[in-house]
Amino acid sequence: MYKLVLRGKYNLELFASLLNKLGLKYIEIPSSKRSFEYVPDVIMKVLKGLYMKYNVKYGDKYLIEPYLNLRRRPTYTALKKALKYLIENINSPSYDDMVLIKLIEAIADRRIFLDKVEKVEFINKNMTLYDFGTSSSIFITGYGHIMHNSKWYGESEARLRQVFKEAEENAPSIIFIDEIDAIAPKRGEVVGEVEKRVVAQLLSLMDGLESRGDVIVIAATNRPEALDPALRRPGRFDREIYIGVPNKKGRKEILQIHTRNMPLADDVDLDKLAEITHGFVGADLAALAREAAMNALRRFLPEIEKSEETIPTEVLQKIKVTMDDFYEALKGLQPSALREVMIEIPEVHWDDIGGLADVKREIREAVELPLKHPEVFEKLGIRHPKGILLYGPPGTGKTLLAKAVATESEANFIAVKGPEILSKWVGESEKAVREIFRKARMSAPTVVFFDEIDSIAPRRGLGYGDSGVTERIVNQLLSEMDGLERTKDVVVIAATNRPDILDPALLRPGRFDKIIFVPPPDEEARYEIFKIHTRKMPLADDVDLRELARLTEYYTGADIEAVVIEAGLNAVRENLNFDKVYMRHFLKALEKVKPSLNDEIINSYRLLAERFKEGISAAASKAIADIYR
């Protein structure tokens, strides 16, 4: 006989929907009831209905799919083989991590065929127990099953022991604990006694796994740092595998899966979608495909009568999901893993920056080429620069250069203002630096831009009256930049107008490999900057941009932008219904907007540039010597 127990209104409704789909009558469940036990004859009706509906071999193998999406039997057979292989090879040192990841993903999938269903339990969607009734079992458990409504002392530990006991009785088995950080946090950081007892019980059960035979435990978490350290030692969780955000190839494969049953228009380019969805995980891409389909459906809503229960076939045949539907869906989606950090995709191109031809070329070679064509560097057997330091007078376009290289490299852009990292709480500033790099790795390819880096990374040992916070930030920054050796798609660009006060350890190769001087614009560059900022402005025929470029010596790019804005305002002040901006408006603006530079400032930066030309090591040595003067 067969028995199915369901708890939770959501799961009851799901099962009722299944019965309805099969054309079977089911017992109405009062809205007040949260639990209901379906008697064996109801289960037999369901199995019979499945046999009739899907031609399942009645009396031999039965298939039940809780989410109403039946698969083919080979999927289940392959899963059984994978489970057996996983149990036999889990401790092999040569076991491929990627194979293990794929097996875990398959095993953790809730939509699995059930062979000779004896029991299926849903508890608040947190625990699903599949008993295959044959030689292998999988127990998928989570926080809710262990901790939910534990009002009696020791009840949570008893539930945990029961899971391990059932796994042992049905060996070979795998126990998969999702969100393990919820039941096994660091004991020194939790207040509740229940959590401490559950951790102690889990440690005890893990230590007894060898005596249980073919039972292994797999756990998942997105907060490994929150786990109790005792769990992470050999003998308990022997192996730790990082499952990161999918790369471009992985995103394309996921999109192919989620769109394989969609009527796609000819203009849909999955390669392009995979390229522009940096930082998206599988769930995000599934949401993207779903929202794109909804956008396509909305276009045909006027053709669907509200009184009709189903969409007419002729309308369904016309529905196509276009590339524009995906673009529209993207506007309302943000990668779930990155919602707490501001990931920017800038719209600044090289054409938006006047002059600086040599600087642009050097940055493109150092950043754009490695990100877009990494195979070139692999062929040469060399590594590409991981860090670039831009220095020069304020307003010369250092931030624009960083944004432009991110845009042209089709990379995400994380902008960090130096002072924003500083915190009055001990350890928070270093944590902020760690988080920035963690998010950068998750959303790779990424350009991380530190503006005003001199405010967070001055020379150590000088004592700035900050209780050592900047020294700790420098140490953390050095550690993170050293870790970029293992990350191919993250580049750090920093900007400063005071490179002389930076910590020398940052300036060595392997950290900031390239130190680039961004000079003030010369006359030709100023002319190009004027052209860029006035391209949308209705200029009168008497406006001479060449003459304006000649008159603006010592002006930076930011100064020139201010001149153009002031000239436009002058035209508005003169006549609200103006039709053109005249030369007189620019000349008047020059009287108000003064240059940021002078000979003394320019000469000091030129001397600094000469010093860095001697080499990074020489510059670092000189900086260290300066401390002891």
N, C-alpha and C positions, 0 to 999 in steps of 0.2 A: 504494500500500500504506500501511497505517497501523501505527503503533507507539506503544505507551504504556509509559513508564518510570516506575516508582514507587520511592521510597526511604522507608524508615521503616516499622516494623512496624504502626503505627496505620493508615497509608494502605493498606498491603497488605490489612489486615483489612477496611477499608471497601470496597475493590474486590472482595474475595472475597464480601462481603455482597451487593454489586450483582449479581454473577454468580449467586449463590444465589437472589436475588429473581427473576431472570429465568428460573430453572429450568435454568441451564446448569452443566455440570460445570467445575470449575476445578482447577488444579494445586495440590496441598497444598504449603504453604510451611513448611519446617523452622523451628522457633522460633529457631534460632541465626542464621538469615539475616536480614539487615537490608535487603537490596536484591534485587529480582527483576525481570527484563525479560520482559514478556509478548510472545510472538511474534505476528506479524501475524494468523495464523489465529484466535487467541483474540479479538483485537480485532474481527475480522469477525464472529465468533460473537456478540459482545456487540451489535454494531450490528444484526445480523439479529434478535437477541432483542428489541432495542428496537423494531424495525420491527413484529415480530409482536405484542409486548405493548402498544405504545402507538400503533400505526398510523402510524408515521413513514414518510415517503416514502423507501423504500430506494433507494440509488444516487444520491440527490440531496443532501438535507440530513440530517445526523445529529445527534442530541441526546444528550449524555452529561452527567449531573448527578452529580458526585462524592458529594454528600450525600443521594442517594436521594430527592430531592424535585423531580421534574420540573415545570418551569413551561410556560407557553404560549409559542408562537413569537412573538407580538407583543411580549413583553417583550424578547426579543433584538433585534428590529427597532428598537424604540424606543431601546434602548441604543446600537445602531450610529449612529442619527441623533444622539443626544445626544453621543456621542463626537466625531463629525464637527463638530457645532456648537461643542463646547467647544474643539477645536483651532483652529477658525477665529476664535473670538471671545475667546480667553483674554487677549489683550493690549489689548482694548478698554477704555478708561477708564470707559465707561458700563455695563460688564458688571455685572450684579446679583450681589452676593455670595451671596445666598440661593440663586439658581439654581446658582451654582458649587458651593455646599455640597451641594445635592441631587444634582448630577451626580457629584460625588466619591463620595458615599455609594452611588450606584447602581453606579459603576464599581468601587468597592472591594469590592462584594458578591461573595463567593466562589461563590455559587450562580447561575452564568450559563450559558445555553445555549452550546454550542460548535458552530460552523458548520464542516463539513468538518474534523473533528478530525485534525490532523497530529501534535500533540505536547501532552501534558499532564504536567507534572512537579510532584510534591509532594516537598519536601525538608524533613523534620522539621516540617511544617506552617508553616514560616517563609516559604517561597517558593512561589508558584503562578504558573506561566507559562501564560497562555492565548494560543495563536496561532490567530486566527480563520480564517487561510488566505485572507483576502480583503484588502480595501484598508485595513484598520485593525487595530491590535493594542493590547493592554494588557499591561504587564509589572508584576506585583505582586511586590515583593521586600521583604526584611526583613533584620534583623540576622543571623539564623542562616545564611542563604545566603551572605552576604558573608564572615562572620568564622568560621563553624563549621569546626573541624578544619583550620585553615590552618597546616599544619606547615612549609610551604616559604616561603622569603623571597619576597615579592612576589605570593603566590597570592591574597590578599584583593583587592589592587588589580587583578589580572588578571580576577577574577570580576566586579568592578565594571565594568571596561572591556567585558567580554563582554555585560553587560546593555545598556549603551548602544549597543554595536555592533548587537545584534539588534534593538533598537528602531529604529535608523537604517535597517536593511535592510528593516524591515516598516512604514516610515512610511506614513501618519500614525500616530503612536503616543503613548501616555502611559506614562511610568514613574512608578509610585506607590511611594514608599519609606515603609514603615510603621516607626514607632519610630526615626526618623532620629537621635535623640539618642544611640542606642546605637553608631552608626558615625561620627558627626560631633560628638563632644563638644569642648569648648574645649581647644585644644591645650596651653594653658598649665597645665591642671589634670589632665592625664592623664600617667601614668608610662610606659605601654607605647609602644613605637615603632610597633607595627602600627597603632594608632588614629591616630597622627599622620600616617602615610603614607596611610591610607585617606582622611582628611580632605583632605589635599593632592591626592590623585587625584580626589576628588569635585569639588573646586573647579576643577581643570583641565578635567574633563569638562563641568561646568556652563558654563564660559566658552566651550566649543566648541559649544554648542547651536545658535547661530544658523546655523552652517555645516552643521548636520545637517538642516535643513529642518523638516518638520512633526513635531518631537519636543518634547514638553513634560514637565517633571518636577513632580510633586506629592508633597509629603512630609507626614507627620503626626507629631505629637509631643504629649505632655502635659507636656513640660518644655522650653518654648522658651528659658528662661533658661540651660539647659545646653548649647545649641548654640554652635558656634564662630561668633563675630560675623561672620567673613568670608563665611559663607553667607547672611547676612541682608541683605546690601546689594543695591541695585538692579543688575540684570544677572544675578543668580543667582536667589534667591527674591524676586521683585519684589513679591509681594503676600502679606500675612499675614492670615489670616482666623481669627477666634476662633469656635469652635463650642462654645457653652456648654451648660449643663444645660437640658433642655427646660422650658418654662413649662407652666402648667396645660393650655392648649389642646394643646400638643405631647404632653404625657403622655397625654391622652385619646386622641389619634390613635394613639399607639404601643400603648396598651392595646386599642384597637379592632382593630388588626392582629393582636395576639397572642391575642385571644380570639374571632376571627371564626369559627374552626372548633370552638369549645367549646360544649357544651350548657349555656348559662347559665340560671340560675333567674331568675324574674321580679323578685326583689328585688335583683339586681346593679345597682348604680348606678355606672357608669364615671365620671360627673362627680364623684361623691364620692371615688372612689378617686384620681382625678387631683388632687383638692384636697388630699388628706392625704399624698401621696407627694412632698413637697418634697425636692429634691436627688437624685431618682432619675433615672438615665440609661436609655437603651434597654435595655441588658443587665440592669439591675436590674428593670425592669418585665417583661421576658421571664421572669426568674427568679420574679417574683411570680406571674405567670400560671401558670407551670409548677408551682410549689409549691401554689397554690390547687387546681389540677387533681389533684395527688397527694393533697391533703387530702380531696377529694371521692371519689377512688378508694378511699382507706383505709376510708371508711365502709361500703363494699360488699364489703370483703375477706372477711368471714364467709360471704358468699353465693357465693364463687368457690372451686371445688374445686381443691386444689393439684395434683391429677393432670391437670387440664385444661390444654392448651397455650395455648388462647385464651380470652378472656373471653366467656361466653355472650351471645348477642344480646339476650336479655330483660333481662340485667343492664345491658348497655351503654345500653339505652333508658331505664332508670330513673335512670342517673347524671346528676345536675345539679350544676353548680358554683354554690354559693350565696355571698352576700355574707359570711357567717360564715367560709367557706373562705378568702376573701381577707383578712379581718381576722386570722385565725389565721396565715396565711402572712406577714403583715406583722410579726408578733411576732418572727419569726426572721430577718428581713431588715434590713440596714442599707445605705444607699446606698454603693456601692463607693468613690466619690470622697471620702466623708466619714468613712471608718473610722478615720482617725488623729486625728480631732478629736471632742470630745464635743458632739454636737448634741442638744439637749434639747427635748422638747415638753412644757412644764410643764402641770400640772393645777391651776393656781390661777386662780380666777375672781373677779370683782369682789365677789361675795357673801361671799368668804372674807376680805375686808378690811373691818374696822369703821371707820366714820367716814370722814374725808378726802373728803367729797363733792365739794368744789370742786377738789381735786387730781385726783381721778378724772376729772371732767368735762374738765379741761384736757388731761390725758394722752390721753384718748380722742379728743378733737378733733385732737390733734397726731399721733397714731400710728395708732389703730385706723381712723379715718375714711379717711385716705389709702391705707392698705394694703387695705382692703376696698372702697372706692369711689373709685379713682383718677380715674375719669371726671369726678367733681365738680370736682376741681382743674384738670383739663384744660379743662373748660368755662369755668372762671373765668380761665384763663390764668395761674395762679400756681403756684409750687412749694410743696410741703409741707415742714415742718421735717425736717431730716436728723439733728439731734442735740438731745437733751433732757438737761439736768443737773438731777438731784434732789439737794437738800441739806437737811440738818436734823440734829437730834440722833440719836445711834445708837439703833437699836431702834424707830424710828417707822414702819417698813414700806416703806422705799425699794425693797428687793429684791423684796418681794411685789408691789409696784405694777408693777415691770418684768416679772415673770413673768405677772401677770394680763393685762397688755396684750398680751403675746405669745400667750397662750391665746385671748383674745377676738378677736384679729386673725387667728387660725389660722396663726400664723407659727412658724418654728423659733426657738429661743432658745439663744444662745451666751453663757454666763456666764464672765467673766474676772475673776479676783482680781488686783488690781494687782500685788502682790508676786510672783505666779507668773511674770510676764513677765520680771522682772529676772534676768539671767544674768551670771556672772563672765567669760564669753567675749566678746570684742569682736565686735559685730555681731549676736550671737544674739538680743538683746532686740528690736532693730529687725526682725529676721527674724520673730520671734514675732508682732509686731504686723501685719506684712504677711500672714502666714499666716492670722491671724484674719479679716482682711477678705477675703482670697481665698476662704476657706471660706464666709464669710457670703454673698458674691456667688453662689457655686455652689449654695447651699442656699436662696436667696431664695424667698419673703419671709422675712427674718430680722431678729430684734431682737438686737443685740449689746449686752450689759450689762457695763460696766466698774464693778466694785465697788472702792471705795477708790481712785478715780482719782488722788487727790492724791499717792499714793505713787509714781506713775510720771509725772505731769505737773505737777511744781511749777514755780514761776517760774524761767525760765532766767536764768543769771547770778549766782545766789545762791551756788553752789558748795556742794554737799552732800557733798563728799568721796567721790564715786562715779566719779571719772575721766571725768566728762561723759556717763555712760550715760543719765541721765534727760533731759539736753538732747537727745541723739540720739533717744530715744524720743518726746519731745515733737515734734521735727521730723518724725519718721515718722508720728506720729498726725495732725498737721496736714495732711500730704500725703495720707494716706488719706481723711481726712474731706473734703478738697477734692474728691477723686475720686468721692465719693458723689453728686455732681451728675449723673453719668452713669448712676447706678444708682437705679432707682425703688423697689425693694423691700427696701432695707436701711436700718434706722433704728438709730442709736446712742443708748443711754441710759446715762448715767453717774451714779454716786452718790458722795457725799462728805459728811463732816461738817466739812470744812475748805475751803470754797470760796474763802476769802480767800488761800490759798497757791497756788491754781491759776495756771498761766501765762495771762496776759491774752489772748494770741492765740487761745486756745480759746473765749473767751467772746464772740467777735464773731458777728454774724449770718452764716449760711452754715456755721457749725460747730455750736456749741451754740446753736441759735436760741432755745430756750426754757429759762429758768432758773426752776425751780419749787421753792418752799419747802415742805417736808413738815413741818408743825408737830406738836408733841406733842398727843396726843389730849385733847380736852376731856371733860367729864363724860358727855355723850351718846355720844361716840365710845367712851369706855371701857366704857360699858354694852353697846354693840354688840359690842365685842371680847370681853367676858365671855360674851355669848350665843354667839358663834362658837366659842369654845374649850370651852364646856361643853355644846354641843348633843348630844354623844354620851355625856355623863356622867350617871349616875343621881343626880339631885339630890333631896335631901329637901325637904319643903314649907317648911322654915324658911329656906332659902337665899334671900336678898334681893339680887339682882344690882344693883338700883338703889343699895342701901346700899353694896355693895362698890365700885361706880363712884365714889360720893361719897368713900369712904375712900382711894381710890388716886390722889389728886392727886400730880403729879410722876412717875407711873408711865408708862412707854412701853408700846407693844403687846407688845414682847418681855418686859417685866417682868410684864405681866398674864398672859401665857402661862406664865411661870415660877410665878406664884402658883397658877394652876389645877393645874399639874402637882404642886406641893408639897402642895396640898390633897388631891389624890387619894392621894398617898403617905401623908399623915397618916391617911386613912381606912384604908389597908392596914395601917399600923403598929398602929392601934388594934384592928383585928379583920381577920384574914386573910379571913374569910368575910363581909365587909361587904356590905350590900345598897344603902346610900345614902351619899352624901357630904353632910355637914351643914354648917351655917353655922360651927360652931366649928372645923371643919377649915380653912375659908378664913381665919378670923380668926387662927388659929395660924400659917398660911402667911404672912400679912402681917407677922407679927413677925419671920419669918426672911428673907423676900425684901424687900430695901430698894429704894426708887426710884432710878433712874439720874439723875434730873434734880433741879435745885434752882432757886431764883429767879435766881441769877447766870447759870447756863447758859442758861435760857430767855430772859432779857433780852439776853444777848449775841447769840443767834440772831435775836431780834426786831430788834435794831439792824442786823444783817447783812441781814435781809430788807428793811428800809427802804432800805438802801444800794442793793440791787439793783433796787428799785422805781424808782430814779432813772434807770435805763436801763443797758443792757449797756455802752454806750460810756463812760458816766460812771463805771461801776464799774471798767472796764478802765483808764481814765485815773487814777483814784484809786489803783488797785493799782500802776501804774507809778510814780506819785509817791511811794508808800510806800517803794519800793526805795531812793530817793535821800535819804531822811530821815536 
